[in-house]
Amino acid sequence: QVQLVESGGGLVQPGGSLRLSCAVFGSIFSADHMAWYRQAPGTQRDLVASITSGGTTHYADSVKGRFTASRDNAKNTVYLQMNSLQPEDTAVYYCNADGRYYFGRYYPSAYWGQGTQVTVSS
C-alpha cells in the first residue's frame, strides 16, 4: 500500500518562504514521477509542479521562478521550496505519486497525500 505524508505547511507573511516535504512509503520511489497540486476553497485542484523520476521539473506559469521541486531518492521524499509567497498561493497543497506523463503533461495517479495547509497573510 502506497502512503504519502506531507509536512511543512503553515502561516507565512507575503514575501516569505516555506518548504513542503512529502515522504512516500510502499513504492519504488526512485521510479516514480511525482507532483505537487494545490486547492483553494471553492476551486479545483491544480497542478503546481511535477518532477520526473530522473529529476526533470515542470512548473505552472503562476509559480515559475518562485517554486522549486526536488527529490531525495535516498529518503523517498519530494520537496517543494516556495519563495516570494503571495496571498494567492494560499491553499491546501497535496503531493501525488506515480503519475504518468503524456505529451509533457503530468497526469495524477490515485495516490495522494492528506494535504498540508499553506496560508499567506499579513
C-alpha positions as CSV (number, residue, x, y, z in Angstrom):
1,Q,0.0,0.0,0.0
2,V,1.4,3.4,-1.1
3,Q,1.2,6.1,1.5
4,L,2.2,9.8,1.2
5,V,2.8,12.0,4.2
6,E,3.1,15.8,3.6
7,S,4.5,18.3,6.1
8,G,5.9,21.8,6.2
9,G,2.8,23.9,5.7
10,G,1.9,26.9,7.9
11,L,1.2,30.6,8.1
12,V,3.7,32.9,6.4
13,Q,3.7,36.6,5.5
14,P,3.7,37.8,1.9
15,G,7.2,37.6,0.5
16,G,8.1,34.7,2.8
17,S,9.2,31.2,2.2
18,L,8.2,27.7,3.1
19,R,9.5,24.2,2.2
20,L,7.0,21.4,1.9
21,S,8.0,17.7,2.2
22,C,6.3,14.6,1.0
23,A,7.5,11.3,2.3
24,V,6.5,8.2,0.3
25,F,6.1,4.7,1.7
26,G,5.4,1.4,0.0
27,S,6.5,2.2,-3.5
28,I,9.7,2.1,-5.6
29,F,10.1,5.8,-5.1
30,S,13.1,6.2,-7.4
31,A,11.0,5.0,-10.3
32,D,8.0,7.3,-9.6
33,H,7.2,10.5,-11.2
34,M,5.9,12.9,-8.6
35,A,3.9,16.1,-8.5
36,W,2.5,18.8,-6.2
37,Y,-1.0,20.2,-6.5
38,R,-2.9,22.8,-4.6
39,Q,-6.6,23.5,-4.0
40,A,-8.0,26.7,-2.6
41,P,-11.5,26.8,-1.2
42,G,-14.2,26.6,-3.9
43,T,-11.7,25.8,-6.7
44,Q,-10.4,22.7,-8.4
45,R,-7.2,21.0,-7.6
46,D,-4.5,22.4,-9.8
47,L,-1.1,21.1,-10.8
48,V,1.7,23.3,-9.4
49,A,4.9,21.4,-10.2
50,S,6.0,17.9,-11.3
51,I,9.3,16.1,-11.2
52,T,10.2,13.0,-13.3
53,S,12.0,10.0,-11.9
54,G,15.1,11.4,-13.5
55,G,14.7,14.8,-11.8
56,T,13.3,16.9,-14.6
57,T,10.9,19.5,-13.4
58,H,7.9,21.4,-14.8
59,Y,6.0,24.2,-13.3
60,A,2.7,26.1,-13.6
61,D,3.2,29.5,-15.1
62,S,1.9,31.1,-11.8
63,V,4.8,29.7,-9.8
64,K,7.7,29.7,-12.3
65,G,10.8,31.4,-10.8
66,R,9.4,31.2,-7.3
67,F,8.8,27.5,-6.6
68,T,11.4,24.7,-6.9
69,A,10.6,21.0,-6.8
70,S,13.3,18.5,-5.9
71,R,13.6,14.9,-4.7
72,D,15.9,12.8,-2.5
73,N,15.6,9.2,-3.6
74,A,17.6,8.0,-0.6
75,K,14.9,9.5,1.7
76,N,11.9,8.6,-0.5
77,T,11.0,12.3,-0.2
78,V,10.0,15.0,-2.6
79,Y,10.2,18.7,-1.7
80,L,8.6,21.9,-2.8
81,Q,10.6,25.1,-2.0
82,M,8.3,28.1,-2.1
83,N,9.8,31.6,-2.2
84,S,8.2,35.0,-2.6
85,L,4.9,33.7,-1.4
86,Q,1.8,35.7,-2.1
87,P,-1.8,35.6,-0.7
88,E,-2.9,33.9,-3.9
89,D,-0.7,31.0,-3.1
90,T,-2.9,30.2,-0.1
91,A,-4.3,26.7,-0.5
92,V,-4.1,23.1,0.7
93,Y,-1.1,21.5,-1.0
94,Y,-1.1,17.8,-2.0
95,C,1.5,15.6,-3.4
96,N,0.8,12.8,-5.9
97,A,2.9,9.8,-6.6
98,D,3.5,7.5,-9.6
99,G,1.6,9.6,-12.1
100,R,2.1,9.5,-15.9
101,Y,3.4,11.9,-18.4
102,Y,1.6,12.3,-21.7
103,F,2.9,14.8,-24.2
104,G,4.8,16.6,-21.5
105,R,2.0,16.9,-19.1
106,Y,1.7,15.1,-15.7
107,Y,-1.5,13.1,-15.1
108,P,-2.1,12.1,-11.5
109,S,-2.4,8.6,-10.1
110,A,-4.8,7.6,-7.3
111,Y,-2.0,8.1,-4.7
112,W,-2.5,11.3,-2.8
113,G,-1.2,12.6,0.5
114,Q,-3.5,14.1,3.1
115,G,-2.6,17.7,2.2
116,T,-0.9,20.5,4.1
117,Q,-2.3,24.0,4.6
118,V,-0.3,26.9,3.4
119,T,-1.7,30.4,4.4
120,V,0.0,33.6,3.1
121,S,-1.3,36.5,5.0
122,S,-0.1,39.6,6.9
